[in-house]
Amino acid sequence: MNNYTCKHNNVEVEDYCCINHFLDAVIEEVFDTDSDFSSTTIIASGELAQDLIRLLLSATMDDDDDFVFHMGMVDFDSVEYGQEYYISINTDHEVWCEPVCHDGIYYTDEADHIYVYEDSDYKILDKVGSDNITIFGFED
């Protein structure tokens, strides 16, 4: 991590053993909410974003083979766009994905909980609105 200072007071840091345990924690959070509508956003780039989307859309329930999530809208271009993506999951079990940056302008994202991958540009933290932000990584 670098020494970037952001406007958020409560930023946690969490290391997961692998992508599957990370997504288990995110999915559990989506299902454990008491509110009628909430959203969780993951900020990641490139191959990690692609893997996260693939794993989310292929996740099934333990007791049957029904998929947990369905696709809302996915705007993903790993060839020409080399920056981060917002991957959003809501309590309607929809997965949305869009580039963080459009034509050099960083878009804002507001969610109940935001996870930012440790290799992301930390200036993105200034463009997110959440009281729950976790910078995450994977153990080596």
C-alpha positions in Angstrom: 0.0 0.0 0.0 1.1 3.5 -0.5 0.6 6.5 1.8 -2.3 8.1 0.0 -4.7 9.9 2.3 -8.4 9.9 1.5 -11.4 11.7 2.9 -12.9 8.5 4.5 -12.5 7.9 8.2 -13.2 4.2 8.3 -11.2 2.3 5.8 -10.4 -1.3 6.7 -7.8 -3.6 5.2 -8.5 -7.3 4.7 -6.5 -10.1 3.2 -8.2 -13.2 1.9 -6.6 -16.5 1.1 -8.1 -16.6 -2.4 -10.7 -15.1 -4.7 -13.3 -17.8 -3.7 -13.1 -16.9 0.0 -13.4 -13.2 -0.8 -16.5 -13.8 -2.9 -18.0 -16.0 -0.1 -17.7 -13.0 2.2 -19.2 -10.6 -0.3 -22.1 -13.0 -1.1 -22.8 -13.6 2.6 -22.9 -9.8 3.1 -25.4 -9.4 0.3 -27.7 -12.1 1.9 -27.3 -10.9 5.5 -28.6 -7.4 5.0 -31.8 -6.4 6.8 -32.6 -3.5 4.5 -35.0 -3.7 1.6 -32.3 -2.6 -0.8 -28.6 -2.4 -0.5 -25.6 -2.6 -2.8 -22.1 -3.7 -2.6 -19.4 -2.6 -5.1 -16.1 -4.2 -5.8 -13.4 -2.1 -7.6 -10.9 -4.1 -9.6 -9.2 -4.0 -12.9 -8.5 -6.3 -15.8 -8.2 -10.0 -15.3 -9.4 -9.9 -11.7 -12.6 -8.0 -12.7 -13.2 -10.6 -15.4 -12.7 -13.5 -12.9 -15.0 -11.8 -10.3 -17.8 -11.3 -12.8 -17.5 -14.9 -14.1 -17.5 -16.4 -10.6 -20.4 -14.2 -9.4 -22.6 -15.1 -12.4 -21.8 -18.8 -12.0 -22.4 -19.0 -8.3 -25.1 -21.5 -7.3 -27.1 -22.1 -4.1 -25.9 -24.9 -1.8 -29.2 -26.8 -1.9 -29.8 -26.7 -5.7 -28.3 -25.7 -9.0 -30.1 -22.4 -9.4 -27.8 -19.4 -10.1 -27.6 -16.9 -7.3 -27.1 -13.8 -9.4 -28.2 -12.6 -12.8 -26.7 -10.0 -15.1 -28.0 -6.4 -14.9 -25.6 -4.7 -17.3 -21.9 -5.5 -18.0 -19.8 -2.9 -19.8 -16.4 -4.7 -20.0 -13.6 -4.3 -22.5 -10.3 -5.7 -21.2 -8.5 -5.1 -24.5 -8.8 -1.3 -25.0 -9.6 -0.2 -21.4 -6.9 -0.8 -18.9 -8.3 0.7 -15.7 -10.6 -0.3 -12.9 -14.2 -1.3 -13.0 -17.1 -0.9 -10.6 -18.7 -4.4 -10.1 -21.9 -3.8 -8.2 -24.2 -6.4 -6.6 -27.5 -5.5 -5.1 -30.1 -7.3 -3.0 -32.1 -8.0 -6.1 -29.2 -10.3 -7.0 -28.2 -8.3 -10.1 -24.5 -7.9 -11.1 -23.6 -4.7 -12.8 -20.2 -3.7 -14.2 -19.0 -0.4 -15.7 -15.7 1.3 -16.2 -14.6 3.6 -13.4 -13.3 6.2 -15.9 -15.1 7.5 -19.0 -13.2 9.7 -21.3 -10.7 10.7 -18.6 -13.5 11.5 -16.0 -13.8 9.3 -12.9 -17.4 8.4 -12.2 -18.8 8.3 -8.7 -20.1 5.2 -7.0 -22.2 5.0 -3.9 -22.8 1.7 -2.2 -23.4 0.4 1.3 -20.1 -1.4 1.2 -17.2 -0.9 -1.2 -14.3 -3.2 -1.7 -11.2 -1.8 -3.4 -8.6 -4.2 -4.7 -5.1 -3.3 -3.3 -3.6 -2.6 -6.7 -6.2 -0.1 -7.6 -5.5 3.6 -8.0 -6.2 5.0 -4.6 -7.5 8.3 -6.0 -10.6 6.3 -6.7 -11.4 6.5 -3.0 -12.2 10.1 -3.5 -14.9 9.1 -6.0 -16.8 6.6 -3.8 -19.5 7.3 -1.3 -19.7 4.8 1.5 -19.2 4.5 5.2 -17.9 1.0 4.8 -14.8 0.7 2.6 -12.4 -2.3 2.6 -9.2 -2.4 0.8 -8.7 -6.1 0.0 -6.0 -8.4 -1.3 -5.0 -12.0 -1.4 -2.4 -13.7 0.7 0.8 -14.6 -1.2 
